[in-house]
């Protein structure tokens, strides 16, 4: 018997990982200092973080680049991701998870929405809040300027509970919008108690971000106390020239609440302009009942005069001569006005620019379908003070953008990149590690997303790779449809969705669901509401 002797061959060991991001500077999301390390990904999860990891079937050379957890945008209006599943404006900005349902508006059936998002294969992960205004509208019909009946309140409770069981992360309010503007505090506390039983958070676009911000903050905190629920202040700001410089007062109120044991956080976009519907310049009473009721009031000379008189007081309160802080972004009845300041738009339409003409144009645009608008009403000093606060996270307040449509706020394309470029690299407001924490682990902890927000073994493989020296927002108020620079790689659930600065066809996004609890009724909360 004799054996065949084969030539000695040297073969590479089998790949240990599906993907290795090699040679980068890892910032893990916790606020810890950057360190050189590789990130190994296997089966959609992070398998290892450390130096000299073994081979991957695919590898990314991250030499000279920063490797961080995928960014979590906590304040979006990305419900239209079902129509625009690539969500390019988010993923190209390093965002791998969005939370929608903010400012009181959410789909009727959150469970169905989340399931459909996964079925359609979206590019990023999405979580959802249940919107108080949506619940109120469905329960109360078209009559809002009143308290809900006992039966309507029972219906609203049931809707919030159903949404939480379906995976909602909490309850949101939009208390400057219809119909939430007419809700009393005890109504909100009652519904927040339901969300609290499921471990949810209460987020609020408050009743005021200007003159009455202190009272608005106290109401928001009262909901947290009354419902026993963590509080998230949406897009913290001070609006109106007459309120600039009040950041110490605002932060003092929030710090005092934390000192008494309330869990309070806030989010912020990195611009001194906001964006919402032009109709916010019109008194809420005039819009109650919907567009038909509004047009009927507008046709009544006395009612129209009342609207105009109230609207004429707004610029003076803000120390402005007219509505010069307002720019039209998406005017349904006349697209040629998009991108124009309201005074210039008025000149184009009416041939003059006096206050009465500006008010008439606002009312006429609303009667013909309304418009989105950008409001340049904040100051840089306040923005930076809020950003420095360790409880502030980053949120764009944007929906998914369709390239080239209208002239929207640039925050939809470059919010995270702007923080990294302007406020880390250029102005030194934040360290790079702290900025990343505000975009990753702080949002994950606040909204109870246990498997995202950190680069560590066992976490979901959401990763962004960027160049800290060249990352920059390129979108402007004049030309907002422009992707950031310096973000060459984005990974969602282990799949590359941005490769060398170009989006791929991968659609690995998943639904992010809250802590569901079928035994919730046995826990405290949900007391009877008395209208």
Secondary structure, DSSP 8 states (H G I E B T S, - for coil): ---------------SEEEEEEEEEEE-SSS---EEEEEEEETTEEEEEETT---EEEEEE-TTSEEEE-EEE-SB-GGGGGTSTT-HHHHTTTEEEEEE--TT---S-HHHHHHHHHHTT-SSEEEE-EEHHHHHHHHHTT--SS---HHHHHHHHHHHHHHHHTT--EEEEETTSTTGGG--HHHHHHHHHHHHHTT-EEEEE-S-SSTTHHHHHHHHHHHHHHHT-EEEETT----SGGGTT-HHHHHHHHHHHHHTT--EEEEE-SSS-EEEEGGGGS-HHHHTT-HHHHHHHHHSHHHHHHHHHHHHHHHHHTT-SSSTTEEEEEESS-GGGTT-BHHHHHHHHHS---HHHHHHHHHHHHHTT-EEEEE----HHHHHHHHHSTTEEE---B----TTSS---THHHHHHHHIIIIIIIIT-SS-HHHHHHHHTHHHHHHTT-TTSSS-STTSB--EEEE-TTT-B----SSS-----BS--EEEETTEEEEETTEE-S-----EE-----TTGGGSS-------
